[in-house]
Amino acid sequence: MAQIYNKLVRDKIPEIIKSIGEEPIFRFLNEQEYKEELERKLYEEYQEVLNSAGKDRIEELADMLEIIRYLAKLENVTLEEVIAIAQEKNAKRGAFENKIFLEKVLRK
């Protein structure tokens, strides 16, 4: 009996599956498929972040960060460069630390 996954997994997952006596069936994605699957995986992890708390939430945030790393790599930048850009935006526009919720702007 087979369990169907049809999703991007971490590099060591096939070996882990083999180590427990099961047979993984997988293929390598082309660049377009890879990008699409990273985007799908980011959404999957986003859902998992929303539905978790505590240590589990931190694990899911780490998964999101790893996916962001590889999405950035597809754009020929590093995660560190993405973080630097985020810091620049924080310096120019602020961060989200003050919990400001903009309700509306009155125009004159």
VENCORRA-V586289 format. One record per pair of residues at least 12 apart in sequence whose ideal C-beta (glycine too) atoms are under 8 Angstrom apart, sorted by the first residue. I is the first residue (numbers start at 1). J is the second residue. D is the distance in Angstrom with one decimal. If there is no record, write none. Layout:
I:J:D
I:J:D
This chain:
2:25:7.8
7:37:7.1
7:40:7.3
7:41:6.9
7:44:7.4
8:29:7.4
8:34:7.7
8:37:4.0
8:38:6.6
8:40:7.2
8:41:5.0
9:26:7.8
14:26:5.7
31:74:7.7
34:74:7.6
35:71:7.7
35:74:5.7
38:67:5.7
38:70:5.7
38:71:5.3
38:74:7.4
39:71:7.3
41:67:5.3
42:64:6.5
42:67:4.8
42:68:7.2
42:71:7.0
45:60:5.8
45:63:4.7
45:64:4.5
45:67:6.2
46:64:6.7
48:60:4.4
48:63:7.4
49:61:6.0
49:64:6.4
65:79:7.4
68:82:6.8
